[in-house]
Amino acid sequence: MGILTWIIFGLIAGAIAKFIMPGNQGMGWLLTIVLGIIGAYVGAFVGQLLGLGDVTGFNIGSMFLAVAGALIVLWIYGMATKRG
């Protein structure tokens, strides 16, 4: 995928993950894109470990893995920044 595709893919995956995850993450659209791109890498890694495939293009399976990876990243971010 090209860089523009990764940006759009990351924005969509990050926005879906932020919608699913409860709470206020306090991220703007730029960090949402970064979240989605990192989530795609995490999702691809976990998907390969579990034999589910990886993020190969702009399709439903890749989006599912990217959103799952972004949810994992959001969970880790929430645990790292938890106050009290």
C-alpha positions as a printed NumPy array, in Angstrom:
array([[  0.   ,   0.   ,   0.   ],
       [  1.122,   3.529,  -0.66 ],
       [  1.586,   6.186,   1.988],
       [ -1.741,   7.887,   1.228],
       [ -3.54 ,   4.555,   1.522],
       [ -1.85 ,   3.9  ,   4.882],
       [ -2.956,   7.335,   6.125],
       [ -6.585,   6.794,   5.089],
       [ -6.529,   3.205,   6.359],
       [ -5.029,   4.363,   9.667],
       [ -7.625,   7.109,  10.084],
       [-10.511,   4.703,   9.528],
       [ -9.087,   1.947,  11.762],
       [ -8.147,   4.396,  14.524],
       [-11.546,   6.099,  14.441],
       [-13.379,   2.766,  14.659],
       [-11.185,   1.642,  17.556],
       [-11.734,   4.918,  19.43 ],
       [-15.487,   4.538,  18.87 ],
       [-15.464,   0.978,  20.262],
       [-13.168,   1.643,  23.25 ],
       [-14.982,   3.349,  26.133],
       [-13.557,   6.499,  27.689],
       [-11.943,   9.681,  26.467],
       [ -8.554,   9.076,  24.883],
       [ -7.974,  12.777,  24.174],
       [ -6.475,  12.263,  20.709],
       [ -6.824,  14.493,  17.689],
       [ -7.12 ,  13.263,  14.129],
       [ -3.336,  13.084,  13.615],
       [ -2.848,  10.775,  16.599],
       [ -5.882,   8.785,  15.445],
       [ -4.09 ,   8.149,  12.134],
       [ -0.93 ,   7.113,  13.984],
       [ -3.021,   4.873,  16.256],
       [ -4.564,   3.17 ,  13.217],
       [ -1.229,   2.639,  11.485],
       [  0.408,   1.234,  14.627],
       [ -2.73 ,  -0.843,  15.183],
       [ -2.367,  -2.291,  11.681],
       [  1.175,  -3.41 ,  12.48 ],
       [  0.135,  -4.875,  15.837],
       [ -2.901,  -6.539,  14.257],
       [ -0.778,  -8.031,  11.494],
       [  1.704,  -9.389,  14.04 ],
       [ -1.02 , -10.953,  16.198],
       [ -2.868, -12.195,  13.101],
       [  0.236, -13.974,  11.847],
       [  0.847, -15.548,  15.263],
       [ -2.727, -16.868,  15.364],
       [ -2.779, -17.899,  11.701],
       [ -5.443, -15.347,  10.747],
       [ -3.383, -13.638,   8.054],
       [ -1.971, -10.143,   7.929],
       [ -2.697,  -6.634,   6.684],
       [ -2.104,  -6.914,   2.94 ],
       [ -4.417,  -4.325,   1.448],
       [ -7.502,  -2.216,   1.84 ],
       [-10.015,  -5.002,   2.541],
       [-12.343,  -6.186,   5.317],
       [ -9.941,  -8.731,   6.819],
       [ -7.123,  -6.221,   6.992],
       [ -9.441,  -3.622,   8.532],
       [-10.574,  -6.127,  11.176],
       [ -6.962,  -6.896,  12.124],
       [ -6.051,  -3.19 ,  12.149],
       [ -8.981,  -2.301,  14.411],
       [ -8.172,  -5.224,  16.726],
       [ -4.552,  -4.083,  16.873],
       [ -5.602,  -0.484,  17.53 ],
       [ -7.823,  -1.687,  20.392],
       [ -4.834,  -3.499,  21.884],
       [ -2.732,  -0.329,  21.555],
       [ -5.51 ,   1.767,  23.14 ],
       [ -5.792,  -0.685,  26.022],
       [ -2.029,  -0.55 ,  26.643],
       [ -2.116,   3.264,  26.362],
       [ -4.97 ,   3.402,  28.884],
       [ -3.107,   1.166,  31.336],
       [  0.094,   3.219,  30.98 ],
       [ -1.628,   6.569,  31.537],
       [ -4.065,   5.484,  34.237],
       [ -4.055,   7.895,  37.138],
       [ -4.603,   6.946,  40.762]])
